[in-house]
Amino acid sequence: MKTIAETAPDRMGAGLVLPPWASPTVLFLSLGGLGVSTYLTFAHYVGAVALACPDSGAINCEKVTTSPQSVIFGVPVAVLGLVFFAAMLLLGLPRVWRTPDPVLRLTRLGVAVSGVAFAVYLIYTELFTVHAICLWCTSAHILAFLTFVAVLLAENFAGPLTRSNADRG
């Protein structure tokens, strides 16, 4: 039976090598998140667009997306989602994944952590303040969580965040 260290990808002098699924997974999840966030942003600004979501009982996208909590410091939450997923898209590009710079790796991890932390806050707000769930928002929260998991797992295989990884070559 192989240990985790034996199954982890090798690091090469040309850059940091992460699991082959890491970059495509984060790109795929980020594109999905961009799609959802774009739809929600469009619905927020156009206003007349009816969200494709039930509006009865606990599931009510319109109630969530038009609540006072859907805007933070004058910025729609959907726009913040666009910014998050766009940043993760850039940080998930294959060339960026291969860059061993610890600052870049910490930035990617920090953005992923902030995205999932914000999603937890939004879920709490939906449940306990707005008293309704938006299915579109939930899909963005799930995509943010999966992005966080993918980044965390990939970084686990990458090894310590040290200059020695960046100086290999």
Chimera marker file (.cmm) of the C-alpha trace (Angstrom):
<marker_set name="trace">
<marker id="1" x="0.000" y="0.000" z="0.000" r="1" g="1" b="0" radius="0.5"/>
<marker id="2" x="1.371" y="3.400" z="-1.002" r="1" g="1" b="0" radius="0.5"/>
<marker id="3" x="1.579" y="6.324" z="1.373" r="1" g="1" b="0" radius="0.5"/>
<marker id="4" x="0.163" y="9.732" z="0.530" r="1" g="1" b="0" radius="0.5"/>
<marker id="5" x="3.683" y="11.019" z="-0.118" r="1" g="1" b="0" radius="0.5"/>
<marker id="6" x="4.288" y="8.230" z="-2.656" r="1" g="1" b="0" radius="0.5"/>
<marker id="7" x="1.082" y="8.963" z="-4.546" r="1" g="1" b="0" radius="0.5"/>
<marker id="8" x="1.535" y="12.750" z="-4.597" r="1" g="1" b="0" radius="0.5"/>
<marker id="9" x="2.726" y="14.195" z="-7.907" r="1" g="1" b="0" radius="0.5"/>
<marker id="10" x="6.422" y="14.940" z="-8.253" r="1" g="1" b="0" radius="0.5"/>
<marker id="11" x="7.624" y="18.505" z="-8.220" r="1" g="1" b="0" radius="0.5"/>
<marker id="12" x="9.728" y="19.431" z="-11.218" r="1" g="1" b="0" radius="0.5"/>
<marker id="13" x="12.238" y="22.205" z="-11.733" r="1" g="1" b="0" radius="0.5"/>
<marker id="14" x="10.041" y="23.854" z="-14.372" r="1" g="1" b="0" radius="0.5"/>
<marker id="15" x="7.492" y="24.757" z="-11.734" r="1" g="1" b="0" radius="0.5"/>
<marker id="16" x="5.187" y="23.330" z="-9.168" r="1" g="1" b="0" radius="0.5"/>
<marker id="17" x="3.308" y="20.271" z="-10.331" r="1" g="1" b="0" radius="0.5"/>
<marker id="18" x="-0.077" y="19.755" z="-8.804" r="1" g="1" b="0" radius="0.5"/>
<marker id="19" x="-2.585" y="16.976" z="-9.441" r="1" g="1" b="0" radius="0.5"/>
<marker id="20" x="-3.626" y="16.984" z="-13.102" r="1" g="1" b="0" radius="0.5"/>
<marker id="21" x="-7.282" y="17.484" z="-12.157" r="1" g="1" b="0" radius="0.5"/>
<marker id="22" x="-6.666" y="20.635" z="-10.090" r="1" g="1" b="0" radius="0.5"/>
<marker id="23" x="-6.612" y="23.343" z="-12.725" r="1" g="1" b="0" radius="0.5"/>
<marker id="24" x="-9.416" y="21.949" z="-14.933" r="1" g="1" b="0" radius="0.5"/>
<marker id="25" x="-11.613" y="21.390" z="-11.878" r="1" g="1" b="0" radius="0.5"/>
<marker id="26" x="-11.192" y="24.935" z="-10.575" r="1" g="1" b="0" radius="0.5"/>
<marker id="27" x="-11.690" y="26.343" z="-14.083" r="1" g="1" b="0" radius="0.5"/>
<marker id="28" x="-14.889" y="24.332" z="-14.553" r="1" g="1" b="0" radius="0.5"/>
<marker id="29" x="-16.280" y="25.315" z="-11.146" r="1" g="1" b="0" radius="0.5"/>
<marker id="30" x="-15.327" y="28.964" z="-11.671" r="1" g="1" b="0" radius="0.5"/>
<marker id="31" x="-17.025" y="29.075" z="-15.067" r="1" g="1" b="0" radius="0.5"/>
<marker id="32" x="-20.176" y="27.618" z="-13.518" r="1" g="1" b="0" radius="0.5"/>
<marker id="33" x="-20.007" y="30.188" z="-10.736" r="1" g="1" b="0" radius="0.5"/>
<marker id="34" x="-19.506" y="32.981" z="-13.248" r="1" g="1" b="0" radius="0.5"/>
<marker id="35" x="-22.588" y="31.815" z="-15.116" r="1" g="1" b="0" radius="0.5"/>
<marker id="36" x="-24.755" y="31.757" z="-11.993" r="1" g="1" b="0" radius="0.5"/>
<marker id="37" x="-23.380" y="35.075" z="-10.736" r="1" g="1" b="0" radius="0.5"/>
<marker id="38" x="-23.909" y="36.694" z="-14.128" r="1" g="1" b="0" radius="0.5"/>
<marker id="39" x="-27.520" y="35.520" z="-14.180" r="1" g="1" b="0" radius="0.5"/>
<marker id="40" x="-28.142" y="36.825" z="-10.653" r="1" g="1" b="0" radius="0.5"/>
<marker id="41" x="-26.389" y="40.125" z="-11.418" r="1" g="1" b="0" radius="0.5"/>
<marker id="42" x="-28.474" y="40.573" z="-14.558" r="1" g="1" b="0" radius="0.5"/>
<marker id="43" x="-31.657" y="39.803" z="-12.620" r="1" g="1" b="0" radius="0.5"/>
<marker id="44" x="-30.643" y="42.276" z="-9.911" r="1" g="1" b="0" radius="0.5"/>
<marker id="45" x="-30.035" y="45.181" z="-12.279" r="1" g="1" b="0" radius="0.5"/>
<marker id="46" x="-32.824" y="44.523" z="-14.766" r="1" g="1" b="0" radius="0.5"/>
<marker id="47" x="-35.346" y="43.876" z="-12.018" r="1" g="1" b="0" radius="0.5"/>
<marker id="48" x="-38.096" y="42.827" z="-14.426" r="1" g="1" b="0" radius="0.5"/>
<marker id="49" x="-36.483" y="39.445" z="-15.011" r="1" g="1" b="0" radius="0.5"/>
<marker id="50" x="-38.325" y="36.698" z="-13.205" r="1" g="1" b="0" radius="0.5"/>
<marker id="51" x="-35.833" y="34.247" z="-11.733" r="1" g="1" b="0" radius="0.5"/>
<marker id="52" x="-36.396" y="30.663" z="-12.779" r="1" g="1" b="0" radius="0.5"/>
<marker id="53" x="-37.053" y="29.535" z="-9.225" r="1" g="1" b="0" radius="0.5"/>
<marker id="54" x="-40.133" y="28.699" z="-7.170" r="1" g="1" b="0" radius="0.5"/>
<marker id="55" x="-41.503" y="31.544" z="-5.099" r="1" g="1" b="0" radius="0.5"/>
<marker id="56" x="-43.462" y="29.686" z="-2.503" r="1" g="1" b="0" radius="0.5"/>
<marker id="57" x="-42.613" y="28.756" z="1.031" r="1" g="1" b="0" radius="0.5"/>
<marker id="58" x="-39.026" y="28.365" z="2.095" r="1" g="1" b="0" radius="0.5"/>
<marker id="59" x="-37.682" y="28.419" z="-1.457" r="1" g="1" b="0" radius="0.5"/>
<marker id="60" x="-38.118" y="31.911" z="-2.822" r="1" g="1" b="0" radius="0.5"/>
<marker id="61" x="-35.342" y="33.367" z="-4.968" r="1" g="1" b="0" radius="0.5"/>
<marker id="62" x="-37.090" y="36.676" z="-5.460" r="1" g="1" b="0" radius="0.5"/>
<marker id="63" x="-37.462" y="37.216" z="-1.712" r="1" g="1" b="0" radius="0.5"/>
<marker id="64" x="-33.744" y="36.514" z="-1.211" r="1" g="1" b="0" radius="0.5"/>
<marker id="65" x="-32.429" y="38.513" z="-4.161" r="1" g="1" b="0" radius="0.5"/>
<marker id="66" x="-34.560" y="41.568" z="-3.425" r="1" g="1" b="0" radius="0.5"/>
<marker id="67" x="-34.024" y="41.588" z="0.338" r="1" g="1" b="0" radius="0.5"/>
<marker id="68" x="-31.969" y="44.360" z="1.953" r="1" g="1" b="0" radius="0.5"/>
<marker id="69" x="-29.315" y="41.711" z="2.667" r="1" g="1" b="0" radius="0.5"/>
<marker id="70" x="-28.764" y="41.168" z="-1.074" r="1" g="1" b="0" radius="0.5"/>
<marker id="71" x="-26.668" y="44.354" z="-1.101" r="1" g="1" b="0" radius="0.5"/>
<marker id="72" x="-23.593" y="44.943" z="1.046" r="1" g="1" b="0" radius="0.5"/>
<marker id="73" x="-22.123" y="48.461" z="1.228" r="1" g="1" b="0" radius="0.5"/>
<marker id="74" x="-24.083" y="49.351" z="-1.899" r="1" g="1" b="0" radius="0.5"/>
<marker id="75" x="-22.707" y="46.393" z="-3.889" r="1" g="1" b="0" radius="0.5"/>
<marker id="76" x="-25.054" y="43.566" z="-4.888" r="1" g="1" b="0" radius="0.5"/>
<marker id="77" x="-23.965" y="40.223" z="-3.476" r="1" g="1" b="0" radius="0.5"/>
<marker id="78" x="-24.212" y="38.781" z="-7.005" r="1" g="1" b="0" radius="0.5"/>
<marker id="79" x="-21.503" y="41.207" z="-8.170" r="1" g="1" b="0" radius="0.5"/>
<marker id="80" x="-19.285" y="40.024" z="-5.307" r="1" g="1" b="0" radius="0.5"/>
<marker id="81" x="-19.870" y="36.495" z="-6.601" r="1" g="1" b="0" radius="0.5"/>
<marker id="82" x="-18.760" y="37.614" z="-10.060" r="1" g="1" b="0" radius="0.5"/>
<marker id="83" x="-15.559" y="39.056" z="-8.601" r="1" g="1" b="0" radius="0.5"/>
<marker id="84" x="-14.862" y="35.902" z="-6.589" r="1" g="1" b="0" radius="0.5"/>
<marker id="85" x="-15.396" y="33.479" z="-9.468" r="1" g="1" b="0" radius="0.5"/>
<marker id="86" x="-13.451" y="35.690" z="-11.902" r="1" g="1" b="0" radius="0.5"/>
<marker id="87" x="-10.521" y="35.768" z="-9.473" r="1" g="1" b="0" radius="0.5"/>
<marker id="88" x="-10.673" y="31.989" z="-9.030" r="1" g="1" b="0" radius="0.5"/>
<marker id="89" x="-10.823" y="31.573" z="-12.809" r="1" g="1" b="0" radius="0.5"/>
<marker id="90" x="-7.597" y="33.551" z="-13.180" r="1" g="1" b="0" radius="0.5"/>
<marker id="91" x="-5.940" y="31.768" z="-10.257" r="1" g="1" b="0" radius="0.5"/>
<marker id="92" x="-7.013" y="28.420" z="-11.745" r="1" g="1" b="0" radius="0.5"/>
<marker id="93" x="-5.328" y="28.889" z="-15.112" r="1" g="1" b="0" radius="0.5"/>
<marker id="94" x="-2.821" y="26.082" z="-15.803" r="1" g="1" b="0" radius="0.5"/>
<marker id="95" x="0.155" y="28.437" z="-16.039" r="1" g="1" b="0" radius="0.5"/>
<marker id="96" x="-0.768" y="30.008" z="-12.706" r="1" g="1" b="0" radius="0.5"/>
<marker id="97" x="-1.120" y="26.572" z="-11.078" r="1" g="1" b="0" radius="0.5"/>
<marker id="98" x="2.420" y="25.693" z="-12.126" r="1" g="1" b="0" radius="0.5"/>
<marker id="99" x="3.855" y="28.834" z="-10.554" r="1" g="1" b="0" radius="0.5"/>
<marker id="100" x="5.507" y="27.775" z="-7.276" r="1" g="1" b="0" radius="0.5"/>
<marker id="101" x="5.532" y="31.269" z="-5.727" r="1" g="1" b="0" radius="0.5"/>
<marker id="102" x="4.214" y="30.921" z="-2.156" r="1" g="1" b="0" radius="0.5"/>
<marker id="103" x="2.531" y="34.335" z="-2.319" r="1" g="1" b="0" radius="0.5"/>
<marker id="104" x="0.490" y="33.242" z="-5.331" r="1" g="1" b="0" radius="0.5"/>
<marker id="105" x="-0.371" y="29.935" z="-3.691" r="1" g="1" b="0" radius="0.5"/>
<marker id="106" x="-1.447" y="31.719" z="-0.498" r="1" g="1" b="0" radius="0.5"/>
<marker id="107" x="-3.483" y="34.182" z="-2.547" r="1" g="1" b="0" radius="0.5"/>
<marker id="108" x="-5.320" y="31.326" z="-4.281" r="1" g="1" b="0" radius="0.5"/>
<marker id="109" x="-5.963" y="29.622" z="-0.953" r="1" g="1" b="0" radius="0.5"/>
<marker id="110" x="-6.996" y="32.895" z="0.697" r="1" g="1" b="0" radius="0.5"/>
<marker id="111" x="-9.463" y="33.759" z="-2.056" r="1" g="1" b="0" radius="0.5"/>
<marker id="112" x="-10.940" y="30.256" z="-1.858" r="1" g="1" b="0" radius="0.5"/>
<marker id="113" x="-11.265" y="30.518" z="1.938" r="1" g="1" b="0" radius="0.5"/>
<marker id="114" x="-12.871" y="33.959" z="1.720" r="1" g="1" b="0" radius="0.5"/>
<marker id="115" x="-15.341" y="32.687" z="-0.879" r="1" g="1" b="0" radius="0.5"/>
<marker id="116" x="-16.493" y="29.763" z="1.223" r="1" g="1" b="0" radius="0.5"/>
<marker id="117" x="-16.599" y="31.893" z="4.394" r="1" g="1" b="0" radius="0.5"/>
<marker id="118" x="-18.789" y="34.453" z="2.621" r="1" g="1" b="0" radius="0.5"/>
<marker id="119" x="-21.027" y="31.645" z="1.335" r="1" g="1" b="0" radius="0.5"/>
<marker id="120" x="-21.488" y="30.405" z="4.919" r="1" g="1" b="0" radius="0.5"/>
<marker id="121" x="-22.449" y="33.941" z="5.981" r="1" g="1" b="0" radius="0.5"/>
<marker id="122" x="-24.949" y="34.184" z="3.115" r="1" g="1" b="0" radius="0.5"/>
<marker id="123" x="-26.495" y="30.808" z="3.946" r="1" g="1" b="0" radius="0.5"/>
<marker id="124" x="-26.881" y="31.919" z="7.559" r="1" g="1" b="0" radius="0.5"/>
<marker id="125" x="-28.492" y="35.153" z="6.376" r="1" g="1" b="0" radius="0.5"/>
<marker id="126" x="-30.898" y="33.315" z="4.094" r="1" g="1" b="0" radius="0.5"/>
<marker id="127" x="-31.957" y="30.913" z="6.834" r="1" g="1" b="0" radius="0.5"/>
<marker id="128" x="-32.168" y="33.212" z="9.851" r="1" g="1" b="0" radius="0.5"/>
<marker id="129" x="-32.742" y="36.737" z="8.521" r="1" g="1" b="0" radius="0.5"/>
<marker id="130" x="-34.537" y="36.438" z="5.191" r="1" g="1" b="0" radius="0.5"/>
<marker id="131" x="-36.229" y="33.121" z="6.052" r="1" g="1" b="0" radius="0.5"/>
<marker id="132" x="-36.024" y="31.913" z="2.463" r="1" g="1" b="0" radius="0.5"/>
<marker id="133" x="-33.601" y="29.987" z="0.270" r="1" g="1" b="0" radius="0.5"/>
<marker id="134" x="-32.589" y="30.918" z="-3.257" r="1" g="1" b="0" radius="0.5"/>
<marker id="135" x="-31.730" y="27.887" z="-5.375" r="1" g="1" b="0" radius="0.5"/>
<marker id="136" x="-29.512" y="29.970" z="-7.662" r="1" g="1" b="0" radius="0.5"/>
<marker id="137" x="-27.639" y="31.343" z="-4.671" r="1" g="1" b="0" radius="0.5"/>
<marker id="138" x="-27.331" y="27.845" z="-3.235" r="1" g="1" b="0" radius="0.5"/>
<marker id="139" x="-25.748" y="26.635" z="-6.459" r="1" g="1" b="0" radius="0.5"/>
<marker id="140" x="-23.184" y="29.464" z="-6.213" r="1" g="1" b="0" radius="0.5"/>
<marker id="141" x="-22.507" y="28.517" z="-2.584" r="1" g="1" b="0" radius="0.5"/>
<marker id="142" x="-21.960" y="24.877" z="-3.562" r="1" g="1" b="0" radius="0.5"/>
<marker id="143" x="-19.620" y="25.906" z="-6.385" r="1" g="1" b="0" radius="0.5"/>
<marker id="144" x="-17.635" y="28.112" z="-3.976" r="1" g="1" b="0" radius="0.5"/>
<marker id="145" x="-17.391" y="25.228" z="-1.488" r="1" g="1" b="0" radius="0.5"/>
<marker id="146" x="-16.269" y="22.751" z="-4.169" r="1" g="1" b="0" radius="0.5"/>
<marker id="147" x="-13.704" y="25.276" z="-5.415" r="1" g="1" b="0" radius="0.5"/>
<marker id="148" x="-12.366" y="25.611" z="-1.879" r="1" g="1" b="0" radius="0.5"/>
<marker id="149" x="-12.125" y="21.816" z="-1.523" r="1" g="1" b="0" radius="0.5"/>
<marker id="150" x="-10.327" y="21.475" z="-4.871" r="1" g="1" b="0" radius="0.5"/>
<marker id="151" x="-7.791" y="24.179" z="-3.968" r="1" g="1" b="0" radius="0.5"/>
<marker id="152" x="-7.253" y="22.721" z="-0.502" r="1" g="1" b="0" radius="0.5"/>
<marker id="153" x="-6.705" y="19.187" z="-1.817" r="1" g="1" b="0" radius="0.5"/>
<marker id="154" x="-4.375" y="20.403" z="-4.560" r="1" g="1" b="0" radius="0.5"/>
<marker id="155" x="-2.334" y="22.420" z="-2.076" r="1" g="1" b="0" radius="0.5"/>
<marker id="156" x="-2.133" y="19.389" z="0.187" r="1" g="1" b="0" radius="0.5"/>
<marker id="157" x="-0.376" y="17.504" z="-2.615" r="1" g="1" b="0" radius="0.5"/>
<marker id="158" x="1.827" y="20.479" z="-3.484" r="1" g="1" b="0" radius="0.5"/>
<marker id="159" x="3.741" y="20.482" z="-0.247" r="1" g="1" b="0" radius="0.5"/>
<marker id="160" x="4.717" y="23.242" z="2.156" r="1" g="1" b="0" radius="0.5"/>
<marker id="161" x="4.395" y="26.919" z="1.266" r="1" g="1" b="0" radius="0.5"/>
<marker id="162" x="8.107" y="27.652" z="1.450" r="1" g="1" b="0" radius="0.5"/>
<marker id="163" x="10.649" y="29.450" z="-0.681" r="1" g="1" b="0" radius="0.5"/>
<marker id="164" x="12.463" y="26.115" z="-1.122" r="1" g="1" b="0" radius="0.5"/>
<marker id="165" x="9.599" y="24.959" z="-3.380" r="1" g="1" b="0" radius="0.5"/>
<marker id="166" x="9.922" y="28.174" z="-5.383" r="1" g="1" b="0" radius="0.5"/>
<marker id="167" x="13.695" y="27.887" z="-5.658" r="1" g="1" b="0" radius="0.5"/>
<marker id="168" x="13.755" y="24.356" z="-7.088" r="1" g="1" b="0" radius="0.5"/>
<marker id="169" x="15.140" y="24.134" z="-10.539" r="1" g="1" b="0" radius="0.5"/>
<link id1="1" id2="2" r="1" g="1" b="0" radius="0.2"/>
<link id1="2" id2="3" r="1" g="1" b="0" radius="0.2"/>
<link id1="3" id2="4" r="1" g="1" b="0" radius="0.2"/>
<link id1="4" id2="5" r="1" g="1" b="0" radius="0.2"/>
<link id1="5" id2="6" r="1" g="1" b="0" radius="0.2"/>
<link id1="6" id2="7" r="1" g="1" b="0" radius="0.2"/>
<link id1="7" id2="8" r="1" g="1" b="0" radius="0.2"/>
<link id1="8" id2="9" r="1" g="1" b="0" radius="0.2"/>
<link id1="9" id2="10" r="1" g="1" b="0" radius="0.2"/>
<link id1="10" id2="11" r="1" g="1" b="0" radius="0.2"/>
<link id1="11" id2="12" r="1" g="1" b="0" radius="0.2"/>
<link id1="12" id2="13" r="1" g="1" b="0" radius="0.2"/>
<link id1="13" id2="14" r="1" g="1" b="0" radius="0.2"/>
<link id1="14" id2="15" r="1" g="1" b="0" radius="0.2"/>
<link id1="15" id2="16" r="1" g="1" b="0" radius="0.2"/>
<link id1="16" id2="17" r="1" g="1" b="0" radius="0.2"/>
<link id1="17" id2="18" r="1" g="1" b="0" radius="0.2"/>
<link id1="18" id2="19" r="1" g="1" b="0" radius="0.2"/>
<link id1="19" id2="20" r="1" g="1" b="0" radius="0.2"/>
<link id1="20" id2="21" r="1" g="1" b="0" radius="0.2"/>
<link id1="21" id2="22" r="1" g="1" b="0" radius="0.2"/>
<link id1="22" id2="23" r="1" g="1" b="0" radius="0.2"/>
<link id1="23" id2="24" r="1" g="1" b="0" radius="0.2"/>
<link id1="24" id2="25" r="1" g="1" b="0" radius="0.2"/>
<link id1="25" id2="26" r="1" g="1" b="0" radius="0.2"/>
<link id1="26" id2="27" r="1" g="1" b="0" radius="0.2"/>
<link id1="27" id2="28" r="1" g="1" b="0" radius="0.2"/>
<link id1="28" id2="29" r="1" g="1" b="0" radius="0.2"/>
<link id1="29" id2="30" r="1" g="1" b="0" radius="0.2"/>
<link id1="30" id2="31" r="1" g="1" b="0" radius="0.2"/>
<link id1="31" id2="32" r="1" g="1" b="0" radius="0.2"/>
<link id1="32" id2="33" r="1" g="1" b="0" radius="0.2"/>
<link id1="33" id2="34" r="1" g="1" b="0" radius="0.2"/>
<link id1="34" id2="35" r="1" g="1" b="0" radius="0.2"/>
<link id1="35" id2="36" r="1" g="1" b="0" radius="0.2"/>
<link id1="36" id2="37" r="1" g="1" b="0" radius="0.2"/>
<link id1="37" id2="38" r="1" g="1" b="0" radius="0.2"/>
<link id1="38" id2="39" r="1" g="1" b="0" radius="0.2"/>
<link id1="39" id2="40" r="1" g="1" b="0" radius="0.2"/>
<link id1="40" id2="41" r="1" g="1" b="0" radius="0.2"/>
<link id1="41" id2="42" r="1" g="1" b="0" radius="0.2"/>
<link id1="42" id2="43" r="1" g="1" b="0" radius="0.2"/>
<link id1="43" id2="44" r="1" g="1" b="0" radius="0.2"/>
<link id1="44" id2="45" r="1" g="1" b="0" radius="0.2"/>
<link id1="45" id2="46" r="1" g="1" b="0" radius="0.2"/>
<link id1="46" id2="47" r="1" g="1" b="0" radius="0.2"/>
<link id1="47" id2="48" r="1" g="1" b="0" radius="0.2"/>
<link id1="48" id2="49" r="1" g="1" b="0" radius="0.2"/>
<link id1="49" id2="50" r="1" g="1" b="0" radius="0.2"/>
<link id1="50" id2="51" r="1" g="1" b="0" radius="0.2"/>
<link id1="51" id2="52" r="1" g="1" b="0" radius="0.2"/>
<link id1="52" id2="53" r="1" g="1" b="0" radius="0.2"/>
<link id1="53" id2="54" r="1" g="1" b="0" radius="0.2"/>
<link id1="54" id2="55" r="1" g="1" b="0" radius="0.2"/>
<link id1="55" id2="56" r="1" g="1" b="0" radius="0.2"/>
<link id1="56" id2="57" r="1" g="1" b="0" radius="0.2"/>
<link id1="57" id2="58" r="1" g="1" b="0" radius="0.2"/>
<link id1="58" id2="59" r="1" g="1" b="0" radius="0.2"/>
<link id1="59" id2="60" r="1" g="1" b="0" radius="0.2"/>
<link id1="60" id2="61" r="1" g="1" b="0" radius="0.2"/>
<link id1="61" id2="62" r="1" g="1" b="0" radius="0.2"/>
<link id1="62" id2="63" r="1" g="1" b="0" radius="0.2"/>
<link id1="63" id2="64" r="1" g="1" b="0" radius="0.2"/>
<link id1="64" id2="65" r="1" g="1" b="0" radius="0.2"/>
<link id1="65" id2="66" r="1" g="1" b="0" radius="0.2"/>
<link id1="66" id2="67" r="1" g="1" b="0" radius="0.2"/>
<link id1="67" id2="68" r="1" g="1" b="0" radius="0.2"/>
<link id1="68" id2="69" r="1" g="1" b="0" radius="0.2"/>
<link id1="69" id2="70" r="1" g="1" b="0" radius="0.2"/>
<link id1="70" id2="71" r="1" g="1" b="0" radius="0.2"/>
<link id1="71" id2="72" r="1" g="1" b="0" radius="0.2"/>
<link id1="72" id2="73" r="1" g="1" b="0" radius="0.2"/>
<link id1="73" id2="74" r="1" g="1" b="0" radius="0.2"/>
<link id1="74" id2="75" r="1" g="1" b="0" radius="0.2"/>
<link id1="75" id2="76" r="1" g="1" b="0" radius="0.2"/>
<link id1="76" id2="77" r="1" g="1" b="0" radius="0.2"/>
<link id1="77" id2="78" r="1" g="1" b="0" radius="0.2"/>
<link id1="78" id2="79" r="1" g="1" b="0" radius="0.2"/>
<link id1="79" id2="80" r="1" g="1" b="0" radius="0.2"/>
<link id1="80" id2="81" r="1" g="1" b="0" radius="0.2"/>
<link id1="81" id2="82" r="1" g="1" b="0" radius="0.2"/>
<link id1="82" id2="83" r="1" g="1" b="0" radius="0.2"/>
<link id1="83" id2="84" r="1" g="1" b="0" radius="0.2"/>
<link id1="84" id2="85" r="1" g="1" b="0" radius="0.2"/>
<link id1="85" id2="86" r="1" g="1" b="0" radius="0.2"/>
<link id1="86" id2="87" r="1" g="1" b="0" radius="0.2"/>
<link id1="87" id2="88" r="1" g="1" b="0" radius="0.2"/>
<link id1="88" id2="89" r="1" g="1" b="0" radius="0.2"/>
<link id1="89" id2="90" r="1" g="1" b="0" radius="0.2"/>
<link id1="90" id2="91" r="1" g="1" b="0" radius="0.2"/>
<link id1="91" id2="92" r="1" g="1" b="0" radius="0.2"/>
<link id1="92" id2="93" r="1" g="1" b="0" radius="0.2"/>
<link id1="93" id2="94" r="1" g="1" b="0" radius="0.2"/>
<link id1="94" id2="95" r="1" g="1" b="0" radius="0.2"/>
<link id1="95" id2="96" r="1" g="1" b="0" radius="0.2"/>
<link id1="96" id2="97" r="1" g="1" b="0" radius="0.2"/>
<link id1="97" id2="98" r="1" g="1" b="0" radius="0.2"/>
<link id1="98" id2="99" r="1" g="1" b="0" radius="0.2"/>
<link id1="99" id2="100" r="1" g="1" b="0" radius="0.2"/>
<link id1="100" id2="101" r="1" g="1" b="0" radius="0.2"/>
<link id1="101" id2="102" r="1" g="1" b="0" radius="0.2"/>
<link id1="102" id2="103" r="1" g="1" b="0" radius="0.2"/>
<link id1="103" id2="104" r="1" g="1" b="0" radius="0.2"/>
<link id1="104" id2="105" r="1" g="1" b="0" radius="0.2"/>
<link id1="105" id2="106" r="1" g="1" b="0" radius="0.2"/>
<link id1="106" id2="107" r="1" g="1" b="0" radius="0.2"/>
<link id1="107" id2="108" r="1" g="1" b="0" radius="0.2"/>
<link id1="108" id2="109" r="1" g="1" b="0" radius="0.2"/>
<link id1="109" id2="110" r="1" g="1" b="0" radius="0.2"/>
<link id1="110" id2="111" r="1" g="1" b="0" radius="0.2"/>
<link id1="111" id2="112" r="1" g="1" b="0" radius="0.2"/>
<link id1="112" id2="113" r="1" g="1" b="0" radius="0.2"/>
<link id1="113" id2="114" r="1" g="1" b="0" radius="0.2"/>
<link id1="114" id2="115" r="1" g="1" b="0" radius="0.2"/>
<link id1="115" id2="116" r="1" g="1" b="0" radius="0.2"/>
<link id1="116" id2="117" r="1" g="1" b="0" radius="0.2"/>
<link id1="117" id2="118" r="1" g="1" b="0" radius="0.2"/>
<link id1="118" id2="119" r="1" g="1" b="0" radius="0.2"/>
<link id1="119" id2="120" r="1" g="1" b="0" radius="0.2"/>
<link id1="120" id2="121" r="1" g="1" b="0" radius="0.2"/>
<link id1="121" id2="122" r="1" g="1" b="0" radius="0.2"/>
<link id1="122" id2="123" r="1" g="1" b="0" radius="0.2"/>
<link id1="123" id2="124" r="1" g="1" b="0" radius="0.2"/>
<link id1="124" id2="125" r="1" g="1" b="0" radius="0.2"/>
<link id1="125" id2="126" r="1" g="1" b="0" radius="0.2"/>
<link id1="126" id2="127" r="1" g="1" b="0" radius="0.2"/>
<link id1="127" id2="128" r="1" g="1" b="0" radius="0.2"/>
<link id1="128" id2="129" r="1" g="1" b="0" radius="0.2"/>
<link id1="129" id2="130" r="1" g="1" b="0" radius="0.2"/>
<link id1="130" id2="131" r="1" g="1" b="0" radius="0.2"/>
<link id1="131" id2="132" r="1" g="1" b="0" radius="0.2"/>
<link id1="132" id2="133" r="1" g="1" b="0" radius="0.2"/>
<link id1="133" id2="134" r="1" g="1" b="0" radius="0.2"/>
<link id1="134" id2="135" r="1" g="1" b="0" radius="0.2"/>
<link id1="135" id2="136" r="1" g="1" b="0" radius="0.2"/>
<link id1="136" id2="137" r="1" g="1" b="0" radius="0.2"/>
<link id1="137" id2="138" r="1" g="1" b="0" radius="0.2"/>
<link id1="138" id2="139" r="1" g="1" b="0" radius="0.2"/>
<link id1="139" id2="140" r="1" g="1" b="0" radius="0.2"/>
<link id1="140" id2="141" r="1" g="1" b="0" radius="0.2"/>
<link id1="141" id2="142" r="1" g="1" b="0" radius="0.2"/>
<link id1="142" id2="143" r="1" g="1" b="0" radius="0.2"/>
<link id1="143" id2="144" r="1" g="1" b="0" radius="0.2"/>
<link id1="144" id2="145" r="1" g="1" b="0" radius="0.2"/>
<link id1="145" id2="146" r="1" g="1" b="0" radius="0.2"/>
<link id1="146" id2="147" r="1" g="1" b="0" radius="0.2"/>
<link id1="147" id2="148" r="1" g="1" b="0" radius="0.2"/>
<link id1="148" id2="149" r="1" g="1" b="0" radius="0.2"/>
<link id1="149" id2="150" r="1" g="1" b="0" radius="0.2"/>
<link id1="150" id2="151" r="1" g="1" b="0" radius="0.2"/>
<link id1="151" id2="152" r="1" g="1" b="0" radius="0.2"/>
<link id1="152" id2="153" r="1" g="1" b="0" radius="0.2"/>
<link id1="153" id2="154" r="1" g="1" b="0" radius="0.2"/>
<link id1="154" id2="155" r="1" g="1" b="0" radius="0.2"/>
<link id1="155" id2="156" r="1" g="1" b="0" radius="0.2"/>
<link id1="156" id2="157" r="1" g="1" b="0" radius="0.2"/>
<link id1="157" id2="158" r="1" g="1" b="0" radius="0.2"/>
<link id1="158" id2="159" r="1" g="1" b="0" radius="0.2"/>
<link id1="159" id2="160" r="1" g="1" b="0" radius="0.2"/>
<link id1="160" id2="161" r="1" g="1" b="0" radius="0.2"/>
<link id1="161" id2="162" r="1" g="1" b="0" radius="0.2"/>
<link id1="162" id2="163" r="1" g="1" b="0" radius="0.2"/>
<link id1="163" id2="164" r="1" g="1" b="0" radius="0.2"/>
<link id1="164" id2="165" r="1" g="1" b="0" radius="0.2"/>
<link id1="165" id2="166" r="1" g="1" b="0" radius="0.2"/>
<link id1="166" id2="167" r="1" g="1" b="0" radius="0.2"/>
<link id1="167" id2="168" r="1" g="1" b="0" radius="0.2"/>
<link id1="168" id2="169" r="1" g="1" b="0" radius="0.2"/>
</marker_set>
